[in-house]
Every structure is written in structure tokens, then in C-alpha cells.
Amino acid sequence: MKRVVITGAGVISPLGSGVRSLMEGIASGTSAVRYMEEWAGYCGMNSHVAAPAEMKDEKKIPRQCRRSMGRMSIFAAQAAEQALADSGIIISEVQPDRMGCIIGSTTGSAVSISKAFEIMLFQKDLSLLPSSMFFQCMSHSAAMNVAQYLGLTGYVMATSAACASSLQAVGTGYEIIASGRQDILLCGGADELHPSVTGSFDVVFATSVKYNQTPNKTPRPFDKDRDGLVCGEGSGILVLEEYEHALRRNAKIYAEITGYNTCGSGSHISQSEDKSIVQCISGTLKNAQISYEEIDYINAHATGTVQGDKEEAAAIKHIFGNTAPVSSLKGHIGHTLGASGAIELIAALHMMEKGVIYPTFNLDEIAPDCEGINHLMEPVEKEINTILKNCFAFGGINAALVCRKMK
């Protein structure tokens, strides 16, 4: 098996464009959540808060490429360009069939899908559908558009597992490079905001509804007053590279991926379950060939839902007790859904590089059902050599990844 390292990262997040904006926002304790006035006209919708990302400089993407891109594909293309620039990779200098991308999302462009149905259902004139709209709506839109835009001719894949999509993309990329089939893969995810996205969580009572007038107070991961998730949007893309290939070009290496696992719960379609989370994390540690004592930081999935946070805390307590520091980034940027695993992994890697762990924003009082683990309430400076990133999705789909600092 080949060794796999991370050599570049790019982000479009609710805290701005670029990794620097993301980390500065987290370090300063900034919330990107706001009240969505434009959603007031939707009947039956209880949650009116979200964490939108600003779209900037999209016209730098040539129109020929951009016309097949929905909002999330534009985010993915911009994050991919950032990641490539960060890595120093020049695509023309790479063997074409040895470089590709794996980019996941919850669905295709939610905005474009909504527009398509508005045309079909209300105007009933299919001739009004733009020819490019299909490419914006299909489930592998982000992966396809990034590959076309950058001219990638190696593996092109799309993982679609709701909130676990981008971490599954990174994990799948790790396994493909480790098997020797590719040298470089752009891996991550993208998603976009729309009332239908928040509404889909709203109808199953998973959204935050008590803080519409105080949006910076929600979501509240692990907190006693948490009442649900807040949807966000954006994209996170990482450059995964075969270790020897990275050495030959003297690349900067953020970390080595040493373990990955994904599994299903097989028990409930919408509720997390601590037993299956324990199975997922334990399998990841086994794959990484390390013990739980070696994990220096856990970047939790923790979205602020009552059930999800409780089950994740129970699983972490079962494996780690109160040894490893734990925090969630959802309080800053909301739940960026299919992009969350990659965006938050990038943030965790930069914490590792800087030697500081940022606390869970809006965690004022630990909920009784989330006690027993090492919650961070304040920033902590410490050497971080090994991190665990968790992601858990509707459908009972779990994913976890271990990264280790290169020495």
C-alpha cells in the first residue's frame, strides 16, 4: 500500500473565501449565521436562520464552463483552484491519467433543481428549460464541472451520502491512491443553501427554531439549550497525493492520512446511533494501527441536534473517555452539509499546524446527556500530532478519518 499525504487545501465558507478567512473567523469567535429575511414567505417553515457564503469573482470562470455550474459547482471550482495553488501542482506537468477528482454533495444544485421544477410545474413548457440546467442539477455536478474546468482526465467520482459526502470523498481518495491507481486526487465536497434544503431538515424537526431573532446564538453543539442544526453552504477541497510523488517535487505536506472507515447503522434512517458510531471510529483507529490514547484532538460532527450530539458524545465517551480534546465548528459556520467534512478537516489541519485547538462556539453549558468527554470551552495551545475527524449522515451513514503530522 502506498502512503497518502495532504499537500493542498482550498475553502469557500460562510466565513469567506480562502483558508485564511475561515481560520481568522474561527479564531476570533465569529458567527456566520444570520436571519434569512427572504425566507419569510415560505409557509410552514419554522427555521429562518442559515449561514450563507458570499459568491465572488465567479465570472473569472469562463462562461463556457460556468454555464453548466450551479452555485455549489462554482464554489467547488474556486476551492479546487485554491487547493491547487496551495499545493504548487501544475496540471500540465502531471501524467494525465494519474490525476483526477472525487467531490461529493447532498444533491445537485438545489437552486437549479428548484428553478427547473418551477418551469415544469407552473409554466409546463419544457422548451423554456436551459440546455445547461441538467448539468447543474445532476448529482455529480460538482465533480464533473471541476474535472471539465481543470481538464482532469484521471478518476472522476462523486460521493453522495448527505453530510458524510465530503469525508467519504477524502476517504475514497485515500484508498484509491493507497492502492496505486492514482497519484493525485482533488477530494472534498460542496453544497448550497436554498429554502428547500433547510425545509427538508425542518420537516423532520432537526432544525434550530428558537433563535430566529438571535441567529448568532445558534447552532449550539453539545449545549443544554441546543435545539437543532443550521444549514450553511460552501466547498472544501483537499489535494491528496502519493507520498513519494510529493517528495519528488519537494511539496509542503500538511499531514499523512493513516486511517479511514465508513459504515452504516442499519437501524434508523434519520437518528444517529452510538453503537454504529463506535463501530466506525474503532474501525478507523484499527485501520490507522493506533490506540485511542494517540489521538490528540477530535473534530466532532456535532451539529447541534438533540439526538445526534447525544449519540456522538456517548460514542466518544465509550472509546476515549475524557482524554482527547473535542470541539465542533458548526457554531461558527453552521452545517455546510456535503461540504462539512472537508471544510472542517481543513480547519483541523491548520489547528494542528499552529498548535492550537479552538473551542465549540455557543457551548455555554454542557448538556447532561453530552457529559463525560473533554469538551473545549476555551482555546487550548498544545502539540497536535494526530487528529480524528467524524462525520455522520442521514441514512445511518458514518465516516471517520485519522490524519498524522509528518515528522
Secondary structure, 3 states (H helix, E strand, C coil): CCCEEEEEEEEEECCEECHHHHHHHHHCCCCCCEECHHHCCCCCCCCCEEECCCCCCHHHCCHHHHCCCCHHHHHHHHHHHHHHHHHCCCHHHCCHHHEEEEEECCCCCHHHHHHHHHHHHHHCCHHHCCCCHHHHHCCCHHHHHHHHHHCCCCCEECCCCHHHHHHHHHHHHHHHHHCCCCCEEEEEEEECCCHHHHHHHHCCCCECCCCCCCHHHCCCCCECCCCCECEECEEEEEEEEEHHHHHHCCCCCCEEEEEEEEEECCCCCCCCCHHHHHHHHHHHHHHHCCCHHHCCEEECCCCCCHHHHHHHHHHHHHHHCCCCEEECCHHHHCECHHHHHHHHHHHHHHHHHHCEECCCCCCCCECHHHCCCEECCCCEECCCCEEEEEEEECCCEEEEEEEECCC
